[in-house]
Each structure stands twice: as structure tokens, then as C-alpha cells.
Amino acid sequence: MTLKFALNASRYCIKRQQNIVDSISTLPSPARPSLSFPSHCSKATFRTMAAHNTPSTRLIRFVSKDDGNTYYGRADAALQEAEALTGGSPFSTSIKSTGVRHPISRLLSPLARGDCRGIVCIGLNYRDHAEEAKMAIPTIPVVFHKPITALSGPVDDLRVPKLSWEKGGLDYEGELVIVIGKEASRVSEEQALDYVYGFTAGNDFSNRPWQLEKSLSGGQWCFSKSFDTSAPIGPAIVSKEELGGDASKLFIRTRVNGETMQDSSTSQMIFSAAKLVSFLSQGMTLLPGTLIFTGTPAGVGLGRSPQVVVKEGDVVEVEIEGIGAIKNNVVYE
């Protein structure tokens, strides 16, 4: 995917130095304050830093309020503006900073569909979820896939096709998502994190009848979790260094209409990020841009008493410590 990078001198003066944020806790509100300008810098002038290699710790993809173009970029703490990147795929060695900051109009999936090389999902990977489901702890990861067309962004609508909503049983699954940064094949567990670009938050949005009724599913899960837009991620891809290397001690919460449904920790994961990357790479090559949904904790709608079924008009949020939150409205097609 080719991104256009335009310099607009009429809006603001960029800073000489980009501050890397330490945490992202909330999504930006639709209404943003006006940008302010230093007294010594007019709106009609700007200074562009020399392009340089940019190992971004918090990668986003966004629409610029300034010129309407789409960019990859490094975000500020409030997700109100970002420094645009150039060089194609974020996993390319040629990715560089343009040195130009843009106000953010809308956050998109931090990984474009054209840069996503696959969505691999892990089932039953939290001890508390296995307990609520009254299922044995698995000895090897349970693996299934979503198509790339399921990928959507942190504030996009969850658009549910009639085939799905007419059966009922819509359910949320808040998950930590691994983003592969370089090709991984037959790697050891000790090496595995070297192939990880970072982590993001995701929702493995599912339809339980299509998953569990054998007359519909035939015993497989993929179709029930593969509907368009059923894999929202975001708001940023955060580097593994920012999250303790393996992201193994982060709170993870899911809310429906503001009510907390899942409240757990990635320390409950049965198979760690390194274990999952190593295991998967023994049988399949993980390409840069592959997403690995790592499973969901206790509190899914199906496991609650009474059960919680997501319906049209509901708002589903997934928040992970150090990464931020995605917030998606449910819309029936």
C-alpha cells in the first residue's frame, strides 16, 4: 500500500524532537482542542526534521485532520497528533520519519489490510477461562484462523451480517494480539520474541450458534469468528520493550455499554507469547504483519449467569494496560 505524505505549512510548526509516549489509556474523544503554536513560530512556517530510521514504540495508522490523507505514524500521549512515517510497510527496513506532525481526524486499524499477512487465533489460553468453561487445561495451543477481511479498527463499527445476527448468540472476547515483525520459521522459544514487532488490543468477536451448534459449524470454529469486521484491533501497536518484553503482566478488561464483563490479567495465559510464536513457527512460516490473537480470559457472555448476548446498538470496549482501548459499536446489516 502506498501512502501519500504531504507537507502542509499552513497549519502548524513541528517540534525538533519527537517525544515517545509511555502509555495510552483512552481513545481520543471526537472533539479535540485546537492546536497551539509557539510564539516564535507562525502557522505559515514549519521546520522539517531530516528523515531518519524510526523504531516507533507506538505505531498508529490515522487520517490526518490537516490534509485528509492516511498515514502510519508515531502517536502523542493523547492520540491527538502523530508524526507521519514514510517507506511503505511498517515492517520495512526503509521506514522513516518524515519529521512532520499531523492532527488526527480518525484512528484506523494500526495495521492496514494490505500489510496484514494473516490472522492466527488461539483458543482456551487463559486458566480462568478454562475454569469457567469447565474444560481441561490444554497441553498444546488450540489454533484457528480469521480472514484478513475480518480486520477492522479501534473505533470502527462491528457490522454484523444477517447470517450471523439472525441466529443470536453474539459474544465478545477481549484479547492481547501479537504482531510479528520479521519472518519466523522454526524458531525456539528463547528466540521467539526477537520476531515480535509489538502488541495491540483486539476483540475476537464471535457468534456462538455458528461456533457450537454442530448442525451449523460441523465442529469447526472458523466461520463463526470470520465475519467481516469481527477482528477490531488498536488503538496502537506498542513495542514489546514498552510492555516488559512478553506482555505477561498486563490487566485486560472488556466492557459492554460501560459495564465490566472481563477483568483479568495476561498472567493467566497458559501459553506465553514466546511459546505461541515458537509453536506456530514449527509448522507455519509467520510473515511480517501476521497477527496472533492470544485467547480470551474469563467473563465471556456465554460463560456468565445469566448469559450476556451482544445486540445491535451495544458498545463493546477492550482495554489492555499500556496499550489502550478499542471501542466499537454493534451494527446489524
C-alpha positions as CSV (number, residue, x, y, z in Angstrom):
1,M,0.0,0.0,0.0
2,T,1.4,3.4,-1.0
3,L,0.8,6.2,1.5
4,K,0.9,9.9,0.4
5,F,2.9,12.2,2.6
6,A,2.1,15.8,2.1
7,L,3.7,18.7,3.9
8,N,1.3,21.4,4.9
9,A,2.9,24.6,6.0
10,S,-0.3,26.5,6.8
11,R,-1.2,24.5,9.9
12,Y,1.5,24.2,12.5
13,C,5.2,24.3,13.4
14,I,6.6,20.9,14.3
15,K,8.9,20.3,17.1
16,R,12.6,19.3,16.6
17,Q,12.3,16.3,18.7
18,Q,9.5,13.6,19.0
19,N,8.5,12.6,22.5
20,I,7.8,8.9,22.7
21,V,4.8,8.3,24.9
22,D,4.9,5.9,27.9
23,S,1.2,4.9,27.9
24,I,-2.0,5.2,26.1
25,S,-5.0,4.8,28.3
26,T,-8.0,6.0,26.4
27,L,-9.2,6.6,22.9
28,P,-9.3,10.2,21.7
29,S,-12.6,12.0,22.1
30,P,-14.3,13.1,18.8
31,A,-13.9,16.7,19.8
32,R,-10.3,17.8,20.1
33,P,-8.8,21.1,21.3
34,S,-7.3,23.5,18.8
35,L,-3.6,23.2,18.2
36,S,-1.5,25.9,19.8
37,F,1.7,27.4,18.2
38,P,4.8,28.7,19.9
39,S,5.0,32.5,19.9
40,H,8.2,32.4,17.8
41,C,6.7,30.2,15.1
42,S,3.9,31.3,12.7
43,K,1.3,29.0,11.3
44,A,2.6,29.6,7.8
45,T,6.0,28.2,8.5
46,F,7.4,24.9,9.7
47,R,10.7,23.2,10.1
48,T,11.1,19.6,8.8
49,M,13.5,17.3,10.6
50,A,15.8,15.2,8.4
51,A,14.3,11.8,7.7
52,H,15.7,9.1,9.9
53,N,15.1,5.4,10.7
54,T,12.2,5.3,13.1
55,P,11.9,2.3,15.5
56,S,8.4,3.5,16.6
57,T,7.4,2.4,20.1
58,R,3.7,3.2,19.5
59,L,2.6,2.8,15.9
60,I,-0.7,4.0,14.7
61,R,-2.5,4.5,11.4
62,F,-4.7,7.5,11.0
63,V,-6.5,10.0,8.8
64,S,-4.9,13.5,9.1
65,K,-7.3,16.3,10.0
66,D,-4.8,18.5,8.2
67,D,-5.0,17.1,4.7
68,G,-7.4,14.1,4.8
69,N,-4.6,11.6,3.8
70,T,-3.9,8.3,5.6
71,Y,-0.6,7.7,7.3
72,Y,1.3,5.4,9.5
73,G,2.7,7.4,12.4
74,R,4.1,7.8,15.9
75,A,1.4,9.0,18.3
76,D,1.5,11.5,21.1
77,A,0.2,10.6,24.5
78,A,-3.3,11.9,23.9
79,L,-3.6,10.4,20.4
80,Q,-4.4,13.9,19.1
81,E,-1.5,14.2,16.8
82,A,1.2,12.0,15.3
83,E,4.5,12.2,13.4
84,A,4.0,10.7,9.9
85,L,6.2,7.9,8.6
86,T,7.2,7.0,5.1
87,G,8.7,4.0,3.4
88,G,5.8,1.7,2.9
89,S,5.1,-1.2,5.3
90,P,5.9,-0.5,9.0
91,F,8.0,-3.7,8.9
92,S,10.2,-2.5,6.1
93,T,13.8,-1.5,6.9
94,S,13.2,1.6,4.8
95,I,10.5,3.0,7.1
96,K,11.5,6.6,8.1
97,S,10.1,9.6,9.9
98,T,9.0,12.5,7.7
99,G,9.5,14.8,10.7
100,V,6.0,16.2,10.1
101,R,3.3,16.1,12.7
102,H,-0.4,15.9,11.8
103,P,-3.5,16.4,13.9
104,I,-5.5,13.2,13.9
105,S,-9.0,13.1,12.5
106,R,-9.7,9.4,12.9
107,L,-7.8,6.4,14.2
108,L,-7.7,3.4,11.8
109,S,-6.6,-0.2,12.3
110,P,-2.9,0.2,13.2
111,L,-2.2,-2.3,10.5
112,A,-3.7,-1.9,7.0
113,R,-5.3,-4.9,5.4
114,G,-2.7,-4.7,2.7
115,D,0.1,-5.1,5.3
116,C,-1.6,-7.9,7.3
117,R,-0.3,-11.3,6.3
118,G,-2.7,-13.4,8.3
119,I,-4.7,-13.6,11.5
120,V,-4.0,-16.7,13.6
121,C,-6.1,-17.2,16.8
122,I,-5.6,-19.2,19.9
123,G,-8.5,-20.7,21.8
124,L,-8.8,-21.6,25.5
125,N,-5.5,-19.9,26.5
126,Y,-6.5,-18.4,29.9
127,R,-6.7,-20.6,33.1
128,D,-9.6,-18.6,34.4
129,H,-11.5,-19.0,31.1
130,A,-10.8,-22.8,31.1
131,E,-12.2,-23.0,34.6
132,E,-15.4,-21.1,33.8
133,A,-15.9,-23.3,30.7
134,K,-15.2,-26.4,32.9
135,M,-12.7,-27.6,30.3
136,A,-9.3,-29.2,30.9
137,I,-6.2,-27.1,30.5
138,P,-4.9,-27.7,27.0
139,T,-1.4,-29.2,26.6
140,I,-0.9,-27.7,23.1
141,P,-2.4,-24.5,21.8
142,V,-5.8,-24.6,20.1
143,V,-5.4,-22.9,16.7
144,F,-7.9,-21.4,14.2
145,H,-7.8,-18.6,11.7
146,K,-9.7,-15.5,10.7
147,P,-9.5,-14.0,7.2
148,I,-7.8,-10.6,6.7
149,T,-11.3,-9.2,5.8
150,A,-12.2,-9.5,9.5
151,L,-9.6,-6.9,10.3
152,S,-11.1,-3.5,11.5
153,G,-10.1,-0.5,13.5
154,P,-10.4,0.7,17.1
155,V,-13.5,2.9,16.6
156,D,-15.0,1.1,13.5
157,D,-18.5,-0.3,13.7
158,L,-18.8,-4.1,14.2
159,R,-21.0,-4.7,11.2
160,V,-22.8,-8.0,11.8
161,P,-24.2,-9.8,8.7
162,K,-27.8,-11.1,8.8
163,L,-26.4,-14.6,8.6
164,S,-24.9,-14.0,12.0
165,W,-27.3,-11.8,13.9
166,E,-30.4,-13.7,13.0
167,K,-29.0,-16.7,15.0
168,G,-28.4,-14.6,18.1
169,G,-25.5,-15.5,20.3
170,L,-23.1,-12.6,19.6
171,D,-20.2,-12.6,22.0
172,Y,-17.1,-10.5,22.8
173,E,-13.6,-11.9,23.5
174,G,-11.1,-9.3,24.6
175,E,-7.6,-10.4,23.7
176,L,-3.9,-9.4,23.6
177,V,-2.7,-9.5,20.0
178,I,0.9,-10.3,19.0
179,V,2.2,-8.5,15.8
180,I,5.0,-10.4,14.0
181,G,7.7,-8.0,12.7
182,K,10.0,-10.3,10.8
183,E,9.7,-13.8,9.2
184,A,9.7,-16.5,11.8
185,S,10.2,-20.2,10.8
186,R,11.2,-23.0,13.2
187,V,12.3,-20.6,15.9
188,S,13.0,-21.6,19.5
189,E,11.0,-20.2,22.5
190,E,14.2,-18.4,23.6
191,Q,14.4,-16.7,20.2
192,A,10.7,-16.1,19.6
193,L,10.4,-12.6,21.0
194,D,13.1,-11.4,18.6
195,Y,10.5,-11.8,15.8
196,V,7.7,-9.9,17.6
197,Y,7.2,-6.2,16.5
198,G,4.8,-5.4,19.3
199,F,1.4,-5.9,20.8
200,T,-2.0,-4.5,20.4
201,A,-5.6,-5.0,21.8
202,G,-8.2,-6.9,19.9
203,N,-11.7,-8.4,20.1
204,D,-12.3,-11.9,18.7
205,F,-16.0,-11.1,18.1
206,S,-17.9,-14.4,17.8
207,N,-21.2,-16.0,17.0
208,R,-21.8,-18.9,19.5
209,P,-24.5,-20.7,17.5
210,W,-22.3,-20.8,14.4
211,Q,-19.4,-21.9,16.6
212,L,-21.0,-24.6,18.8
213,E,-24.1,-26.0,17.1
214,K,-22.7,-28.9,15.1
215,S,-25.5,-28.6,12.5
216,L,-24.1,-25.2,11.7
217,S,-20.4,-25.4,12.5
218,G,-19.6,-29.0,11.6
219,G,-17.4,-28.9,14.7
220,Q,-15.1,-26.1,13.4
221,W,-14.8,-22.6,14.8
222,C,-13.5,-20.5,11.9
223,F,-16.7,-19.4,10.2
224,S,-18.3,-18.3,13.4
225,K,-15.4,-15.9,14.0
226,S,-14.7,-14.9,10.4
227,F,-17.4,-12.4,9.6
228,D,-16.3,-9.1,8.2
229,T,-15.0,-6.5,10.8
230,S,-15.0,-9.2,13.5
231,A,-11.4,-8.6,14.4
232,P,-11.0,-5.0,15.5
233,I,-7.6,-4.1,16.8
234,G,-5.8,-1.0,18.2
235,P,-5.5,1.8,19.1
236,A,-1.8,1.4,18.7
237,I,0.8,-1.3,18.2
238,V,3.1,-0.9,21.2
239,S,6.7,-2.2,21.2
240,K,7.5,-5.2,23.3
241,E,10.1,-3.2,25.2
242,E,7.3,-0.9,26.4
243,L,5.4,-3.9,27.8
244,G,8.0,-5.8,29.6
245,G,9.2,-7.9,26.7
246,D,6.5,-10.5,26.7
247,A,3.4,-8.5,27.9
248,S,2.8,-11.2,30.5
249,K,1.6,-9.0,33.4
250,L,-0.9,-6.6,32.0
251,F,-4.5,-6.1,33.1
252,I,-7.1,-6.8,30.4
253,R,-10.7,-5.7,30.6
254,T,-13.8,-5.9,28.4
255,R,-16.9,-3.7,28.9
256,V,-20.3,-3.8,27.3
257,N,-22.2,-0.5,27.4
258,G,-19.8,0.6,30.2
259,E,-20.3,-2.5,32.4
260,T,-17.2,-4.6,33.0
261,M,-17.6,-8.1,31.8
262,Q,-14.0,-9.4,31.7
263,D,-11.4,-8.3,34.3
264,S,-8.2,-10.4,34.3
265,S,-4.5,-10.3,33.6
266,T,-2.3,-11.7,30.8
267,S,-0.5,-13.5,33.6
268,Q,-3.4,-16.0,33.3
269,M,-2.2,-17.1,29.9
270,I,-1.5,-20.8,29.6
271,F,0.9,-20.4,26.7
272,S,3.1,-17.3,26.7
273,A,3.7,-15.0,23.7
274,A,7.1,-16.6,23.2
275,K,5.6,-20.1,23.4
276,L,2.9,-19.3,20.9
277,V,5.3,-17.8,18.3
278,S,7.7,-20.7,18.7
279,F,4.9,-23.4,18.5
280,L,3.2,-21.9,15.5
281,S,6.5,-21.4,13.6
282,Q,7.3,-25.1,13.8
283,G,4.6,-25.8,11.3
284,M,3.9,-22.5,9.5
285,T,6.0,-19.5,8.5
286,L,4.9,-16.4,10.3
287,L,5.4,-13.5,7.9
288,P,5.8,-9.8,9.0
289,G,2.4,-8.4,9.6
290,T,0.9,-11.7,10.9
291,L,-1.4,-11.1,13.9
292,I,-1.8,-13.7,16.6
293,F,-4.9,-13.3,18.8
294,T,-3.7,-15.0,22.1
295,G,-7.0,-16.1,23.6
296,T,-9.5,-14.5,26.0
297,P,-9.9,-14.5,29.8
298,A,-12.9,-15.4,31.9
299,G,-16.1,-13.4,31.6
300,V,-17.3,-14.1,28.1
301,G,-21.1,-13.6,27.6
302,L,-21.6,-17.4,27.1
303,G,-20.0,-18.2,30.5
304,R,-21.9,-15.7,32.6
305,S,-25.0,-16.4,34.6
306,P,-27.3,-15.1,33.3
307,Q,-25.7,-15.2,29.9
308,V,-24.9,-11.9,28.1
309,V,-25.7,-11.7,24.4
310,V,-24.4,-8.7,22.5
311,K,-27.1,-6.9,20.4
312,E,-27.4,-4.1,17.9
313,G,-26.6,-0.7,19.4
314,D,-24.3,-2.1,22.1
315,V,-20.9,-0.7,22.6
316,V,-18.0,-3.1,23.2
317,E,-14.7,-1.9,24.7
318,V,-11.5,-3.9,25.2
319,E,-8.7,-2.2,27.2
320,I,-5.2,-3.5,27.9
321,E,-2.8,-1.9,30.3
322,G,-0.1,0.1,28.5
323,I,-1.8,-0.3,25.1
324,G,-5.1,1.5,25.4
325,A,-8.7,0.7,24.4
326,I,-10.7,-0.1,21.4
327,K,-14.4,0.9,21.4
328,N,-16.8,-0.5,18.7
329,N,-20.5,0.0,18.1
330,V,-22.5,-3.1,17.1
331,V,-24.5,-2.5,13.9
332,Y,-26.7,-5.1,12.1
333,E,-26.5,-5.2,8.3
